[in-house]
Amino acid sequence: MSSGNCDGVGIASETATERRREPQRVILIIANAGTISERLIHALEREFPWVVVEQVEDVGAAFSLFSHPVSLILVDIALISEAEERSSELLHAHPQALTAVIEPHDQNLDACLIKLPNSPLVRSVLPMNLRLDLWLSVIRLMLSGGEYLPPGLILRARKNGHSADLPSGNGGMSPRPRSEEARFAELTAREMQILEMVARGLQNKLIAAEFRLSEHTVKIHLHNIITKLGAHNRTEAAARFRSLKERH
């Protein structure tokens, strides 16, 4: 009982500290009601207590004055054409904001591929089929000014020969054979470093400390590593890494 009370005080204190440290900012969602569930909205507000989530159902309403500066704009893919037509107005109204398209359940990857290379507005894609912790980590990355593209989008771009035109995101590459060695060649230097430490049995917390990253960022790297290698989990990815090292 005593330790539970201590934990509660610690969490409250940490949340209060974060509120004082971070300036209040707005995540603006331009989407039909229900596109991002109430459960996810509540998760955002718990994870980022300094963020205010505002929702509008049409692009015109996005030009309103909000309580704090808008740092992140999430646009339903169904509304992205109108948003891009009015991109100069959006950028003028919210000059500090990064814009991402909401991509539900990998159903519109081809549409994303067509729109992203020439988009004046969108530099990131927010998938909605991630585990909650990974989804929140992607939001954290975007709030920090980082760009994100789902590995599935990059792989589809590679297959269709569009990867050179995509925003940097996770780093698109030229099409290449999908051998085991080629899969490893697709990993970034940081992803290889993290995979090596996973293969040595280190947990996320120690890996984060080694590279001065947050555990959230390590989770994103691991998600991308597993996807690029076509593995089922971190254990399989580590086993493949050890096998590769033995062959070389």
Helices and strands as residue ranges (DSSP letters): H 2-21, E 25-30, H 38-47, E 51-56, G 59-63, E 70-76, G 77-79, H 80-85, H 87-93, E 98-103, G 104-106, H 109-115, G 116-118, E 124-127, H 132-143, H 151-160, G 163-165, H 180-185, H 189-199, H 204-211, H 215-229, H 234-247
